[in-house]
Amino acid sequence: MSMLTPPGMGGQYRITGDKYPRMRRPRRRGRLVLVVVASVAALGTLGWGTLQLIDVFTGGDKASAAGTKAGCPAGASPSPGATKGAADGTKGAAALPKPRQITVNVLNATTRTGLAQKTADELKKRGFKIGEVGNATKEYDKRVKGAGVLLGPAAALDTALPVLGTQLPTADRRTAAARKGAALDLIIGDGFKKLATTTEADRALSKLTAPRPEPSGTAC
């Protein structure tokens, strides 16, 4: 029996040649897959924990609360410009003068007589203070083709002029930088027929002085 013959085979089988069979351990693929899955899960948990720590130390909760309070999605904060714009809009509406605080000079630039006095009387009934009543200056006399011109100092552009404009919405609004005093001129033109009705004027005035709602959507 050859020395290469495995014991117990009684010489029935012989191993010849210079190559021998190698015995390998069975591959454990299941364990390898389990290790990979566990590693991925551990990395995910570690990343999530890191983000939570960053959020806490950078004040993420405060920004989220501020955004939700301002009507923004969670995690978003209102734009400083939008917030300031909403505040300025409400403040501007509240700062508009009342008709009783506005003095109006009613001037007639047409050839129709008595038009300035009639218009002045109507404005007085609506609460405006009446200053000068008469004919327009040469600069405007017979040169206003539209319903009229509302003229005032530069400071009145966004305050007194819009309020007076509710009474004659089709009139042109102009300012003069060198103009002195706070009084306004209502210069009646050829296209003038009548002032807006009291209902129309009151509705326009209410809309003008109403607080403006805070913007949404673009505020974040």
C-alpha positions in Angstrom: 0.0 0.0 0.0 1.4 3.3 -1.0 2.1 6.0 1.6 -0.2 8.2 -0.3 -3.1 5.8 0.0 -5.7 7.1 2.6 -6.1 4.8 5.5 -9.1 2.5 5.4 -9.2 2.2 1.6 -7.3 -1.1 1.6 -5.2 0.0 -1.3 -8.2 0.0 -3.5 -7.7 3.7 -4.5 -4.4 5.3 -5.2 -3.5 8.9 -5.4 -1.1 9.5 -8.3 0.5 12.6 -9.7 1.9 15.6 -8.0 -1.5 17.5 -7.4 -3.6 16.9 -4.3 -7.1 18.0 -3.5 -7.4 21.0 -1.2 -10.0 21.2 1.5 -11.7 24.6 1.8 -14.0 25.9 4.4 -17.5 26.7 3.2 -18.1 30.3 2.5 -20.3 32.1 5.0 -22.1 34.6 2.7 -25.0 35.2 5.1 -22.7 36.5 7.8 -20.9 38.8 5.4 -24.3 40.4 4.3 -25.3 40.8 7.9 -22.1 42.6 8.7 -22.5 45.0 5.7 -26.1 45.8 6.7 -25.1 46.5 10.3 -22.3 48.8 9.2 -24.6 50.9 7.0 -27.2 51.2 9.7 -24.5 52.3 12.2 -23.2 55.0 9.8 -26.8 56.3 9.2 -27.5 56.5 12.9 -24.2 58.3 13.5 -24.9 60.8 10.7 -28.4 61.6 12.0 -27.1 62.1 15.5 -24.4 64.5 14.2 -27.1 66.6 12.4 -29.2 66.8 15.5 -26.2 68.1 17.5 -25.4 70.7 14.9 -29.1 71.8 14.9 -29.1 72.2 18.7 -25.8 74.2 18.9 -26.7 76.5 16.0 -30.2 77.4 17.3 -32.2 75.6 14.6 -35.1 75.2 17.0 -35.4 79.0 17.4 -35.3 79.6 13.7 -38.0 77.0 13.1 -40.2 78.5 15.8 -39.8 82.0 14.4 -40.7 80.7 10.9 -43.8 78.9 12.1 -44.9 81.9 14.1 -44.6 84.2 11.0 -46.6 81.8 8.8 -43.5 80.2 7.2 -42.8 76.5 6.8 -41.0 74.8 9.6 -37.2 75.5 9.4 -37.7 78.8 7.5 -37.6 82.2 8.9 -39.4 85.3 7.7 -37.4 87.6 5.4 -36.3 90.8 7.3 -37.2 92.9 4.2 -40.7 91.4 4.0 -41.3 91.9 7.8 -40.1 95.4 7.6 -42.2 96.1 4.5 -45.4 94.8 6.3 -44.6 97.0 9.3 -44.0 100.1 7.1 -47.2 99.5 5.2 -49.3 99.5 8.4 -47.4 102.5 9.7 -47.8 104.4 6.5 -51.6 103.8 6.4 -51.9 105.0 10.0 -49.9 108.2 9.2 -52.2 109.4 6.5 -53.9 112.7 7.5 -57.6 113.1 8.0 -59.6 115.3 5.6 -60.0 117.9 8.4 -56.2 118.2 8.6 -55.9 119.1 4.9 -56.3 122.6 3.6 -57.4 122.8 0.0 -57.2 125.8 -2.4 -59.8 125.4 -5.1 -58.9 127.1 -8.3 -60.8 127.3 -11.6 -58.8 126.9 -14.8 -61.9 126.8 -17.1 -64.2 129.4 -18.6 -67.1 128.2 -16.5 -68.0 130.6 -13.7 -68.8 129.6 -10.2 -67.2 126.2 -10.5 -64.5 126.8 -7.9 -67.0 127.9 -5.2 -69.4 125.1 -5.8 -66.6 122.5 -5.6 -65.1 124.2 -2.5 -68.5 124.0 -0.7 -68.8 120.3 -1.5 -65.3 119.6 -0.2 -66.1 121.5 3.0 -69.1 119.3 3.6 -66.8 116.3 3.3 -64.6 117.5 6.1 -61.8 119.3 4.2 -60.5 122.8 5.2 -60.9 125.3 2.4 -58.3 127.9 1.8 -58.3 130.2 -1.3 -61.1 130.0 -3.8 -60.7 131.6 -7.2 -59.2 131.4 -10.6 -56.1 129.5 -11.5 -52.8 131.2 -12.1 -51.5 131.9 -15.6 -49.4 128.7 -15.5 -52.6 126.6 -15.4 -55.4 129.0 -16.6 -57.2 127.4 -19.6 -54.3 124.9 -19.9 -55.7 121.9 -18.0 -57.5 119.6 -20.4 -58.2 116.8 -18.0 -60.5 116.7 -15.0 -58.0 118.6 -12.9 -54.7 118.8 -11.2 -53.9 118.2 -7.5 -50.8 120.2 -6.6 -48.8 120.1 -3.3 -45.4 120.1 -1.7 -43.1 117.1 -2.1 -44.0 115.8 1.4 -47.6 115.5 0.4 -47.0 112.9 -2.4 -47.7 109.9 -0.2 -49.8 111.6 2.5 -52.2 114.4 1.8 -52.4 114.1 -2.0 -53.8 110.5 -2.0 -56.4 111.5 0.5 -57.6 114.4 -1.6 -57.3 112.2 -4.7 -60.2 110.1 -3.3 -62.5 113.0 -4.1 -61.3 113.4 -7.7 -59.5 110.1 -8.7 -59.0 111.1 -12.4 -57.0 114.2 -11.5 -53.3 114.4 -12.1 -51.1 114.5 -9.0 -48.1 116.8 -9.0 -45.6 118.2 -6.5 -43.4 121.3 -6.4 -40.2 121.1 -4.5 -40.1 124.9 -4.0 -43.7 125.1 -2.8 -44.1 126.4 0.7 -46.7 125.4 3.3 -48.8 122.2 3.5 -51.9 123.4 1.7 -52.9 121.7 -1.6 -54.3 123.1 -4.8 -57.2 121.5 -6.6 -57.1 123.1 -10.0 -60.3 122.4 -12.0 -59.7 121.5 -15.7 -61.9 121.4 -18.8 -62.7 117.7 -18.4 -64.1 118.2 -14.9 -67.8 117.2 -14.4 -68.1 116.5 -10.7 -66.4 115.1 -7.7 -66.7 111.4 -6.9 -69.9 110.6 -5.0 -69.6 110.5 -1.2 -70.0 106.7 -1.3 -67.2 106.3 -3.8 -65.0 108.7 -2.0 -65.6 107.1 1.4 -64.9 103.6 0.0 -61.7 104.8 -1.6 -60.6 106.5 1.6 -61.3 103.4 3.8 -59.3 101.2 1.4 -56.5 103.8 1.5 -56.2 103.9 5.2 -56.9 100.2 6.0 -53.8 98.3 7.4 -52.2 96.2 4.7 -52.0 92.4 5.4 -48.6 90.9 6.0 -47.3 89.2 2.9 -47.2 85.4 2.9 -45.3 82.9 0.7 -42.5 85.2 -0.4 -42.0 86.3 3.2 -39.8 83.3 3.8 
